[in-house]
Amino acid sequence: MTRLRFGTGGIPRPITTGILDAIPWLEQNNLHCMELEFVHSTWLKEEAAEELKKQAKKADVTLTAHGSYYINLNAAEEKKREASRNRVIGAAHRTWQAGGESVTFHPAFYLKQDPEKVYAQVKEQMKLILQELHNEGVDITISPETTGKPTQMGTYEELCKLASELEGMSICVDFAHLHARTNGAYNTYEEYSKVLETVENYLGKERLRNMHIHLSGIEYGPKGEKNHLTCVESDMNWDALFKAFKDYSVGGCVISESPIIEEDALWMKKKYEGI
Ligand SMILES: [Zn+2]
């Protein structure tokens, strides 16, 4: 049976003693994935990564990571694009050392340019990233995230197409972002199904069985994402979303990015299991 794991975007809040105490907590609480938040830096040391890999394997916890916020693969200057590439590569390398499966990040800003031109640039940059990781022997999936603002590159159609064109690349679907960037759309069973069908059409059934997903409540407006909310505070149609996950046999990792990460990871899991 396809397995959908639920877990936290970051170290569960009750754990204040460091990353190596996170896995036992997740195991005890029946959560089965965790995202390493490398959003300000790749803070995990190499030795800790190796220890984490052992722990996670033993506890059956899948690890993913969120790369730097300071990435724009469409930056005008090559120097900035290079720095962006290196941030993705660094996060991917360390996550791979920790036994992680997928690294996500917000790929680029359109900067008021033609989306097709931006797509071509991001594709070039992604090729360089994937080539370097291949050279370093790093075997991990690079999964840019569907973004929450219309100024940010990253519709699910763009990223699915890109992933279908590049070996080693997938997509991280943040359903709250889809909802926010469209100022309230993507909140029905039909719309959720359309997203999952697009993933299947571009990337195949296998990808649906092993997805990287972000979920949270979200506040939004005409400019898209404002801030994340808890599940119950938001207008996300959780029943429809989880029904679509079940009907399409979605597997992989659901990362809770709610302000109460672990409580809402458990809330989502319970809700999903109750469908
Ligand atoms: Zn996200």
Residues whose N, C-alpha, C, O or C-beta is under 5 A from the ligand:
A	BS01	ZN	D174 H214
